[in-house]
Amino acid sequence: MPAEKTRPRASGEGKKALAEARAAFERDDFSRAILEGRAALAAGEGGAHAILGAAYFKVGRFEDAVREYGEALRLEPGNPALARRVEIARRAASRRAEGLRRSMFCS
């Protein structure tokens, strides 16, 4: 019988860290939101992927935002808001990469 892959269950610590990540994000403290979001993930709180995606996007880490939003969408496949955020982050990452390519060849 094949072993089933399961997500770790979120602990009280994970839920607390997620709440702190959300509060930090609302205060525009994106580095703290990332720190607390990572702590929430480490404690098994899968809901932290979306807040991490948002915080990474706000600090211009678009590839990381794509990854985190994508994982959030994988966990909630029918969520249209997450699907839009993945696409927005992909476009931002693509624009940044194109800008870097242009600056390399135009300097």
Secondary structure, DSSP 8 states (H G I E B T S, - for coil): -----------HHHHHHHHHHHHHHHTT-HHHHHHHHHHHHHTT-TTHHHHHHHHHHHTT-HHHHHHHHHHHHHHSTT-HHHHHHHHHHHHHHHHHHHHHHHHHHH-
